[in-house]
Amino acid sequence: MIATIENLSPLPRTHWCTLTVPAADATGFAGECTFVTPQGRWRAVRGRAMGAWVAFHVRADLQGNDKVEGQLVAEPHPDAKPFAMHPWVGDDVLKLVPALGLQAGGHVSWSQMVDWRLVENNSAVQRWWIKAVVDGFILEWWADVWSDDPVMDVYGKVVWSDRRDSRWNTTVEGALLRSGEMLSLDFATRHGMISGAKDYRGDYITILGINLSFVDGSGLPISGAMLCFKDAPDLLTDAQVAEGIRNIEAAAMSRGPVLGIAEHDNGHWLAHRNVANVFPSALDAAERAAWNAFHNSLQVTAGWYAQRPIGCSQTPAQTGSQEDFGSTKGTLAIAQMSPRQIYRMRYAVQAELFRGVHHYEDNLPLNPARHPNWVTWSGVTHYALSVSPDRLGKEAPRSPATGWTGYDDQHRSQNNLAAYLMLQDDPLMHNHLEHQLTVDQRCYRRVFPNNGADSARGQGRPIHAWANFLAVTENQAWAVLMQAQATQSEHEMMRLGNGSKMRVLSWISPDGRVPVMVDGVLAPSVSLWEHSLALVGFSAAQKRMLNPAIERIMDYISTLLLDYALLKDFSGETLVTSIAWDDGHDVVGGFVRGNSALLLDNGSGVGLWIRAALRVACERMRGKHPRVLEVSSYLQRTIHEPDSNLGYAEWWAAVE
């Protein structure tokens, strides 16, 4: 198993790094193994398994800004030994426990710890989790205590979820973290955090921000390192002391952690299983440009709630394409074997916590079984009291003070989050996924499946996201949601058209924005570009679960697109974005250019989505539809693999 490890600090470091290896490639590896590099043989330890991957922890010895490729081999390292907490970590363990402070009127209220446990324990790492509460806020904290290492990797979140407070939004004068050891947090300058000062007790104070706003269920994501200094009398050798000091200095000056990335070949990557195929020169240029822009941005303070460089926008429901859209993501990291891109992805996906899905009750994650009358819409409590009588103690939804809204079904896309979770054993973002699941389980379309389905894209995009999360975690709760969506979607296809030729997921009432005309009158229409998004989504689901309904849905949509999405005549070949809906009967006036019942593509971005779906349809219907060869020929002339355009390539990856 080939992997690359990178030190984002300008100083040398000896520190543990985690690789997530596809589970199929981890067969035969025992607890202790070795990572072989040109610089030498490094100790590696098999860690926990999470769905699609198994974690391996490597003790890397790197120069400043160093990047090393190596191979994980199933051979015990000669330095293999039981876990040993570094003396500077263990000399006063209470110093490792942070507290959350909320400032109001010159007074600071500090959190009290209410729960803690050891959640992982092997010869490389002990992962500890704590929970603390103060005034309706919850601090959850994960600390990776590494064997023989004075630097801990930490993850945390500060969430506002107060069932006793009926407000939808709140603002705190100041939020602080107090710890007995120094924190060096990711993206501190970008977020506007201030750290390093000590209070009268000698504890370190990190100012997370002042006048910070929260929406119900939102939180501040935290990650970085805790630097443990020598306190009690030390039994280490001079060389060990020097190494410890070097690690601490490097972490303090770090522009990011030590990160690693293992190969994820086609067959393993996200729901569609495919890595995007991009020209190497174009991929290299895109990777360098993306990193340089991101690295430069980290030197400028933008505040917590700034827009991220990748992912969906702060308001996903906006019109137009968004960076997260595609069949896959994470290409710059996985195809280029660039660990530093993981850091960029981390900054982006941590913004998911701003959208308000982290709900608690009595300091515990909200149990949806206790709230059968709670219904969500676009990721938050449904706006209508008649639909969701249970408001979780809150007033009617308001505009979020964070500026970050939840996902509506029609723009639901979390490809970057899934890609990040394939590459990182990040307890914070895996915890986020558990809260996202709770909100999704109570969404309107799942609670009231007989009240009608959403638009075609509103059916395909959620199932695509769920298929990705199933691929990452293998949590069958995501499969249950996918099954429910498939059942509802097939029911809609059977109902619409009353047994006629054309099967659709949805049709659109006459709309001036879709100028499809029949006999000079604005007509109902079927959106082929929306059905294209649906086909890409159901294709992702089909690759992750056996479900006859999904198979039939894919056949119906594939037939629809092959029949109508490409118009070919003596004038050329043109994509069709919408057609008139006539209760499932063939297009009035025929499938010919000049027919106002057809809306032709004028070079808009939706043509990209249609071509990606036609690629799926051709693969699906090969030997079963008369237009497959004709459409395939068109696609071969218009789709280039490898492609020089990263965005295009990430759509083509729906098919290997």
NORCOR-V22351 format. One record per residue. N is the residue number from 1. RES is the residue in one letter. SS is DSSP state (~ for helix, > for strand, _ for the rest). Layout:
# NORCOR-V22351
n->N res->RES ss->SS
n->N res->RES ss->SS
This chain:
# NORCOR-V22351
n->1 res->M ss->_
n->2 res->I ss->>
n->3 res->A ss->>
n->4 res->T ss->>
n->5 res->I ss->>
n->6 res->E ss->>
n->7 res->N ss->>
n->8 res->L ss->_
n->9 res->S ss->_
n->10 res->P ss->_
n->11 res->L ss->_
n->12 res->P ss->_
n->13 res->R ss->>
n->14 res->T ss->>
n->15 res->H ss->>
n->16 res->W ss->>
n->17 res->C ss->>
n->18 res->T ss->>
n->19 res->L ss->>
n->20 res->T ss->>
n->21 res->V ss->>
n->22 res->P ss->>
n->23 res->A ss->~
n->24 res->A ss->~
n->25 res->D ss->~
n->26 res->A ss->_
n->27 res->T ss->_
n->28 res->G ss->_
n->29 res->F ss->_
n->30 res->A ss->_
n->31 res->G ss->_
n->32 res->E ss->>
n->33 res->C ss->>
n->34 res->T ss->>
n->35 res->F ss->>
n->36 res->V ss->>
n->37 res->T ss->>
n->38 res->P ss->_
n->39 res->Q ss->_
n->40 res->G ss->>
n->41 res->R ss->>
n->42 res->W ss->>
n->43 res->R ss->>
n->44 res->A ss->>
n->45 res->V ss->>
n->46 res->R ss->>
n->47 res->G ss->>
n->48 res->R ss->>
n->49 res->A ss->>
n->50 res->M ss->>
n->51 res->G ss->_
n->52 res->A ss->_
n->53 res->W ss->>
n->54 res->V ss->>
n->55 res->A ss->>
n->56 res->F ss->>
n->57 res->H ss->>
n->58 res->V ss->>
n->59 res->R ss->>
n->60 res->A ss->>
n->61 res->D ss->>
n->62 res->L ss->>
n->63 res->Q ss->_
n->64 res->G ss->_
n->65 res->N ss->_
n->66 res->D ss->_
n->67 res->K ss->>
n->68 res->V ss->>
n->69 res->E ss->>
n->70 res->G ss->>
n->71 res->Q ss->>
n->72 res->L ss->>
n->73 res->V ss->>
n->74 res->A ss->_
n->75 res->E ss->_
n->76 res->P ss->_
n->77 res->H ss->_
n->78 res->P ss->_
n->79 res->D ss->_
n->80 res->A ss->_
n->81 res->K ss->_
n->82 res->P ss->_
n->83 res->F ss->_
n->84 res->A ss->_
n->85 res->M ss->>
n->86 res->H ss->_
n->87 res->P ss->~
n->88 res->W ss->~
n->89 res->V ss->~
n->90 res->G ss->~
n->91 res->D ss->_
n->92 res->D ss->_
n->93 res->V ss->~
n->94 res->L ss->~
n->95 res->K ss->~
n->96 res->L ss->~
n->97 res->V ss->_
n->98 res->P ss->_
n->99 res->A ss->>
n->100 res->L ss->>
n->101 res->G ss->>
n->102 res->L ss->>
n->103 res->Q ss->>
n->104 res->A ss->>
n->105 res->G ss->_
n->106 res->G ss->_
n->107 res->H ss->>
n->108 res->V ss->>
n->109 res->S ss->>
n->110 res->W ss->>
n->111 res->S ss->_
n->112 res->Q ss->>
n->113 res->M ss->>
n->114 res->V ss->>
n->115 res->D ss->>
n->116 res->W ss->>
n->117 res->R ss->>
n->118 res->L ss->>
n->119 res->V ss->>
n->120 res->E ss->>
n->121 res->N ss->>
n->122 res->N ss->_
n->123 res->S ss->_
n->124 res->A ss->_
n->125 res->V ss->>
n->126 res->Q ss->>
n->127 res->R ss->>
n->128 res->W ss->>
n->129 res->W ss->>
n->130 res->I ss->>
n->131 res->K ss->>
n->132 res->A ss->>
n->133 res->V ss->>
n->134 res->V ss->>
n->135 res->D ss->_
n->136 res->G ss->_
n->137 res->F ss->>
n->138 res->I ss->>
n->139 res->L ss->>
n->140 res->E ss->>
n->141 res->W ss->>
n->142 res->W ss->>
n->143 res->A ss->>
n->144 res->D ss->>
n->145 res->V ss->>
n->146 res->W ss->>
n->147 res->S ss->>
n->148 res->D ss->_
n->149 res->D ss->_
n->150 res->P ss->_
n->151 res->V ss->>
n->152 res->M ss->>
n->153 res->D ss->>
n->154 res->V ss->>
n->155 res->Y ss->>
n->156 res->G ss->>
n->157 res->K ss->>
n->158 res->V ss->>
n->159 res->V ss->>
n->160 res->W ss->>
n->161 res->S ss->_
n->162 res->D ss->_
n->163 res->R ss->_
n->164 res->R ss->_
n->165 res->D ss->_
n->166 res->S ss->_
n->167 res->R ss->_
n->168 res->W ss->_
n->169 res->N ss->>
n->170 res->T ss->>
n->171 res->T ss->>
n->172 res->V ss->>
n->173 res->E ss->>
n->174 res->G ss->>
n->175 res->A ss->>
n->176 res->L ss->>
n->177 res->L ss->>
n->178 res->R ss->>
n->179 res->S ss->>
n->180 res->G ss->_
n->181 res->E ss->_
n->182 res->M ss->>
n->183 res->L ss->>
n->184 res->S ss->>
n->185 res->L ss->>
n->186 res->D ss->_
n->187 res->F ss->_
n->188 res->A ss->~
n->189 res->T ss->~
n->190 res->R ss->~
n->191 res->H ss->~
n->192 res->G ss->_
n->193 res->M ss->_
n->194 res->I ss->>
n->195 res->S ss->>
n->196 res->G ss->>
n->197 res->A ss->>
n->198 res->K ss->>
n->199 res->D ss->_
n->200 res->Y ss->_
n->201 res->R ss->_
n->202 res->G ss->_
n->203 res->D ss->_
n->204 res->Y ss->>
n->205 res->I ss->>
n->206 res->T ss->>
n->207 res->I ss->>
n->208 res->L ss->>
n->209 res->G ss->>
n->210 res->I ss->>
n->211 res->N ss->>
n->212 res->L ss->>
n->213 res->S ss->>
n->214 res->F ss->>
n->215 res->V ss->>
n->216 res->D ss->_
n->217 res->G ss->_
n->218 res->S ss->_
n->219 res->G ss->>
n->220 res->L ss->>
n->221 res->P ss->>
n->222 res->I ss->>
n->223 res->S ss->>
n->224 res->G ss->>
n->225 res->A ss->>
n->226 res->M ss->>
n->227 res->L ss->>
n->228 res->C ss->_
n->229 res->F ss->_
n->230 res->K ss->_
n->231 res->D ss->_
n->232 res->A ss->_
n->233 res->P ss->_
n->234 res->D ss->_
n->235 res->L ss->_
n->236 res->L ss->_
n->237 res->T ss->_
n->238 res->D ss->~
n->239 res->A ss->~
n->240 res->Q ss->~
n->241 res->V ss->~
n->242 res->A ss->~
n->243 res->E ss->~
n->244 res->G ss->~
n->245 res->I ss->~
n->246 res->R ss->~
n->247 res->N ss->~
n->248 res->I ss->~
n->249 res->E ss->~
n->250 res->A ss->~
n->251 res->A ss->~
n->252 res->A ss->~
n->253 res->M ss->_
n->254 res->S ss->_
n->255 res->R ss->_
n->256 res->G ss->_
n->257 res->P ss->_
n->258 res->V ss->>
n->259 res->L ss->>
n->260 res->G ss->>
n->261 res->I ss->>
n->262 res->A ss->>
n->263 res->E ss->_
n->264 res->H ss->_
n->265 res->D ss->_
n->266 res->N ss->_
n->267 res->G ss->_
n->268 res->H ss->_
n->269 res->W ss->>
n->270 res->L ss->_
n->271 res->A ss->_
n->272 res->H ss->_
n->273 res->R ss->>
n->274 res->N ss->_
n->275 res->V ss->_
n->276 res->A ss->_
n->277 res->N ss->_
n->278 res->V ss->>
n->279 res->F ss->_
n->280 res->P ss->~
n->281 res->S ss->~
n->282 res->A ss->~
n->283 res->L ss->~
n->284 res->D ss->~
n->285 res->A ss->~
n->286 res->A ss->~
n->287 res->E ss->~
n->288 res->R ss->~
n->289 res->A ss->~
n->290 res->A ss->~
n->291 res->W ss->~
n->292 res->N ss->~
n->293 res->A ss->~
n->294 res->F ss->~
n->295 res->H ss->~
n->296 res->N ss->~
n->297 res->S ss->~
n->298 res->L ss->_
n->299 res->Q ss->_
n->300 res->V ss->_
n->301 res->T ss->_
n->302 res->A ss->_
n->303 res->G ss->_
n->304 res->W ss->_
n->305 res->Y ss->_
n->306 res->A ss->_
n->307 res->Q ss->_
n->308 res->R ss->_
n->309 res->P ss->_
n->310 res->I ss->_
n->311 res->G ss->_
n->312 res->C ss->_
n->313 res->S ss->_
n->314 res->Q ss->_
n->315 res->T ss->_
n->316 res->P ss->_
n->317 res->A ss->_
n->318 res->Q ss->_
n->319 res->T ss->_
n->320 res->G ss->_
n->321 res->S ss->_
n->322 res->Q ss->_
n->323 res->E ss->_
n->324 res->D ss->_
n->325 res->F ss->_
n->326 res->G ss->_
n->327 res->S ss->_
n->328 res->T ss->_
n->329 res->K ss->_
n->330 res->G ss->_
n->331 res->T ss->~
n->332 res->L ss->~
n->333 res->A ss->~
n->334 res->I ss->~
n->335 res->A ss->_
n->336 res->Q ss->_
n->337 res->M ss->_
n->338 res->S ss->_
n->339 res->P ss->_
n->340 res->R ss->~
n->341 res->Q ss->~
n->342 res->I ss->~
n->343 res->Y ss->~
n->344 res->R ss->~
n->345 res->M ss->~
n->346 res->R ss->~
n->347 res->Y ss->~
n->348 res->A ss->~
n->349 res->V ss->~
n->350 res->Q ss->~
n->351 res->A ss->~
n->352 res->E ss->~
n->353 res->L ss->~
n->354 res->F ss->~
n->355 res->R ss->~
n->356 res->G ss->_
n->357 res->V ss->_
n->358 res->H ss->_
n->359 res->H ss->_
n->360 res->Y ss->>
n->361 res->E ss->>
n->362 res->D ss->_
n->363 res->N ss->_
n->364 res->L ss->>
n->365 res->P ss->>
n->366 res->L ss->_
n->367 res->N ss->_
n->368 res->P ss->~
n->369 res->A ss->~
n->370 res->R ss->~
n->371 res->H ss->_
n->372 res->P ss->_
n->373 res->N ss->_
n->374 res->W ss->_
n->375 res->V ss->_
n->376 res->T ss->>
n->377 res->W ss->>
n->378 res->S ss->_
n->379 res->G ss->_
n->380 res->V ss->>
n->381 res->T ss->>
n->382 res->H ss->_
n->383 res->Y ss->_
n->384 res->A ss->_
n->385 res->L ss->_
n->386 res->S ss->_
n->387 res->V ss->_
n->388 res->S ss->_
n->389 res->P ss->_
n->390 res->D ss->_
n->391 res->R ss->_
n->392 res->L ss->_
n->393 res->G ss->_
n->394 res->K ss->_
n->395 res->E ss->_
n->396 res->A ss->_
n->397 res->P ss->_
n->398 res->R ss->_
n->399 res->S ss->_
n->400 res->P ss->_
n->401 res->A ss->_
n->402 res->T ss->_
n->403 res->G ss->_
n->404 res->W ss->_
n->405 res->T ss->_
n->406 res->G ss->_
n->407 res->Y ss->_
n->408 res->D ss->_
n->409 res->D ss->~
n->410 res->Q ss->~
n->411 res->H ss->~
n->412 res->R ss->_
n->413 res->S ss->_
n->414 res->Q ss->_
n->415 res->N ss->~
n->416 res->N ss->~
n->417 res->L ss->~
n->418 res->A ss->~
n->419 res->A ss->~
n->420 res->Y ss->~
n->421 res->L ss->~
n->422 res->M ss->~
n->423 res->L ss->~
n->424 res->Q ss->_
n->425 res->D ss->_
n->426 res->D ss->_
n->427 res->P ss->~
n->428 res->L ss->~
n->429 res->M ss->~
n->430 res->H ss->~
n->431 res->N ss->~
n->432 res->H ss->~
n->433 res->L ss->~
n->434 res->E ss->~
n->435 res->H ss->~
n->436 res->Q ss->~
n->437 res->L ss->~
n->438 res->T ss->~
n->439 res->V ss->~
n->440 res->D ss->~
n->441 res->Q ss->~
n->442 res->R ss->_
n->443 res->C ss->>
n->444 res->Y ss->~
n->445 res->R ss->~
n->446 res->R ss->~
n->447 res->V ss->~
n->448 res->F ss->_
n->449 res->P ss->~
n->450 res->N ss->~
n->451 res->N ss->~
n->452 res->G ss->_
n->453 res->A ss->_
n->454 res->D ss->_
n->455 res->S ss->_
n->456 res->A ss->~
n->457 res->R ss->~
n->458 res->G ss->~
n->459 res->Q ss->~
n->460 res->G ss->~
n->461 res->R ss->~
n->462 res->P ss->~
n->463 res->I ss->~
n->464 res->H ss->~
n->465 res->A ss->~
n->466 res->W ss->~
n->467 res->A ss->~
n->468 res->N ss->~
n->469 res->F ss->~
n->470 res->L ss->~
n->471 res->A ss->~
n->472 res->V ss->~
n->473 res->T ss->~
n->474 res->E ss->_
n->475 res->N ss->_
n->476 res->Q ss->~
n->477 res->A ss->~
n->478 res->W ss->~
n->479 res->A ss->~
n->480 res->V ss->~
n->481 res->L ss->~
n->482 res->M ss->~
n->483 res->Q ss->~
n->484 res->A ss->~
n->485 res->Q ss->~
n->486 res->A ss->~
n->487 res->T ss->~
n->488 res->Q ss->~
n->489 res->S ss->~
n->490 res->E ss->~
n->491 res->H ss->~
n->492 res->E ss->~
n->493 res->M ss->~
n->494 res->M ss->~
n->495 res->R ss->~
n->496 res->L ss->_
n->497 res->G ss->_
n->498 res->N ss->_
n->499 res->G ss->_
n->500 res->S ss->_
n->501 res->K ss->_
n->502 res->M ss->_
n->503 res->R ss->_
n->504 res->V ss->_
n->505 res->L ss->_
n->506 res->S ss->_
n->507 res->W ss->_
n->508 res->I ss->>
n->509 res->S ss->_
n->510 res->P ss->_
n->511 res->D ss->_
n->512 res->G ss->_
n->513 res->R ss->_
n->514 res->V ss->_
n->515 res->P ss->_
n->516 res->V ss->_
n->517 res->M ss->>
n->518 res->V ss->>
n->519 res->D ss->_
n->520 res->G ss->_
n->521 res->V ss->>
n->522 res->L ss->>
n->523 res->A ss->_
n->524 res->P ss->_
n->525 res->S ss->>
n->526 res->V ss->>
n->527 res->S ss->>
n->528 res->L ss->~
n->529 res->W ss->~
n->530 res->E ss->~
n->531 res->H ss->~
n->532 res->S ss->~
n->533 res->L ss->~
n->534 res->A ss->~
n->535 res->L ss->~
n->536 res->V ss->~
n->537 res->G ss->~
n->538 res->F ss->~
n->539 res->S ss->~
n->540 res->A ss->~
n->541 res->A ss->~
n->542 res->Q ss->~
n->543 res->K ss->_
n->544 res->R ss->_
n->545 res->M ss->_
n->546 res->L ss->_
n->547 res->N ss->_
n->548 res->P ss->~
n->549 res->A ss->~
n->550 res->I ss->~
n->551 res->E ss->~
n->552 res->R ss->~
n->553 res->I ss->~
n->554 res->M ss->~
n->555 res->D ss->~
n->556 res->Y ss->~
n->557 res->I ss->~
n->558 res->S ss->~
n->559 res->T ss->~
n->560 res->L ss->~
n->561 res->L ss->~
n->562 res->L ss->~
n->563 res->D ss->~
n->564 res->Y ss->~
n->565 res->A ss->_
n->566 res->L ss->>
n->567 res->L ss->>
n->568 res->K ss->>
n->569 res->D ss->>
n->570 res->F ss->_
n->571 res->S ss->_
n->572 res->G ss->>
n->573 res->E ss->>
n->574 res->T ss->>
n->575 res->L ss->>
n->576 res->V ss->>
n->577 res->T ss->>
n->578 res->S ss->>
n->579 res->I ss->>
n->580 res->A ss->>
n->581 res->W ss->_
n->582 res->D ss->_
n->583 res->D ss->_
n->584 res->G ss->_
n->585 res->H ss->_
n->586 res->D ss->_
n->587 res->V ss->_
n->588 res->V ss->_
n->589 res->G ss->_
n->590 res->G ss->_
n->591 res->F ss->_
n->592 res->V ss->_
n->593 res->R ss->_
n->594 res->G ss->_
n->595 res->N ss->_
n->596 res->S ss->_
n->597 res->A ss->_
n->598 res->L ss->>
n->599 res->L ss->>
n->600 res->L ss->>
n->601 res->D ss->_
n->602 res->N ss->_
n->603 res->G ss->_
n->604 res->S ss->_
n->605 res->G ss->_
n->606 res->V ss->~
n->607 res->G ss->~
n->608 res->L ss->~
n->609 res->W ss->~
n->610 res->I ss->~
n->611 res->R ss->~
n->612 res->A ss->~
n->613 res->A ss->~
n->614 res->L ss->~
n->615 res->R ss->~
n->616 res->V ss->~
n->617 res->A ss->~
n->618 res->C ss->~
n->619 res->E ss->~
n->620 res->R ss->~
n->621 res->M ss->~
n->622 res->R ss->_
n->623 res->G ss->_
n->624 res->K ss->_
n->625 res->H ss->_
n->626 res->P ss->_
n->627 res->R ss->_
n->628 res->V ss->~
n->629 res->L ss->~
n->630 res->E ss->~
n->631 res->V ss->~
n->632 res->S ss->~
n->633 res->S ss->~
n->634 res->Y ss->~
n->635 res->L ss->~
n->636 res->Q ss->~
n->637 res->R ss->~
n->638 res->T ss->~
n->639 res->I ss->_
n->640 res->H ss->_
n->641 res->E ss->_
n->642 res->P ss->_
n->643 res->D ss->>
n->644 res->S ss->_
n->645 res->N ss->_
n->646 res->L ss->~
n->647 res->G ss->~
n->648 res->Y ss->~
n->649 res->A ss->~
n->650 res->E ss->~
n->651 res->W ss->~
n->652 res->W ss->~
n->653 res->A ss->_
n->654 res->A ss->_
n->655 res->V ss->_
n->656 res->E ss->_
